[in-house]
Amino acid sequence: MKTIPVESLSSRVRDLITAAPKGRVLLTRHGKPFAIVTDASNLDAEDIGYITDPEFWKSINESRRQTGRIPLEDVERRIRAEEKKLNGRRKSKGKKQKV
């Protein structure tokens, strides 16, 4: 992550404009983190409104808590079991039955 001191920002605006599309840029004030600048060219005003709205994220978090979520490990375990079952069926169909 590129770091630019706010104190030198006026002379390094070009650096900021060049670096932001490639990744985040940390702005510091007196050597301490002050702000992060990131590329927003793929966002519209509505996206930016959601991203910066604490009430929106509060609503999202509440919704996530209320929804019966399944842990990723459980989903992966179910997928592996289903794939194993399907692979077993494919193998048994491919074998010739003895007469």
N, C-alpha and C positions, 0 to 999 in steps of 0.2 A: 504494500500500500504506500503510495506516494504521500509525503508529508510536506505541507507548505505552511510556514508561519504567517499568521494574519498580518503581522507587522510588515511583511514584504509582499503582500498579496497584490498591491497595485502594480508592482513591477513584474509580477509573475502570473498575471491573468492568463497569458498565452499558455503557460505551463499547465495551469488548471484546466483550460479548455481542451488541451491535447490529452491530458491524463484521465479526465473523468470518463470518457467513453470506454477506456481500457480497464477501468476498475475504480474502486473508491479512492477518494483523496481525503486525507485527514488534515484539517486545518487546526493549527495550534495557536494558542494565545499565551505568550510568556512561557512557552515550552510545554504547556498542558493542553490536552485535547479540548477543542472548542466546538467543532462541527465536522460532519462528514458530508462530502459532496459526491454525488453519484450520477451517472448518466440517466436521464429521464426521457430520452428521445422516443422511447417506445410506449410512453404513457400519455394519456390524455388528461384533461382537467378533472374528470370524474374519478379516474384511477388515483390521481394525486390526492383528491379530496378524501377518498376512502383510506388511503395509506396513512394520512395524517390525522384522521378522526378517531380520538380515543373512545368515543361512544360506539363507533362501528366495531372496534376490536373488542370492546367489552361485550357487545352483543354476540360476536363470533365465539368468544370464550365461554359465555353462558350456554350457547347452543351446543358447543362441543361437550360440555359437562352433562347436559341433559340427554344427549344422544347416547344410546348404548353402543359404545365403541368397542371394537375388538382389537386387542393388542397385535402388533405386527407379527410377533412370534407365533401367535395362534393362527393367523392367516397363512403364514408360510408353512406351518405344520399341516394345515388342512390341504394346501395346494400339493405338498409333497405326497401326502396320503392318497389324494385323488389321482395324481400322476402315476403313482405306483400301482394303483388299482387298474387304471386304464392301460398301462404298459403290460400288466399281467393278462388282461383280456386280449390284447393284441398278440401276445406270444402264444396264448392257448389257441387262438383262431388260426395261427400260422402253422401249428403242428398238425400232421396228418394223424388221423385216428387209426389204430391198429384194428384189423378185422379178424 
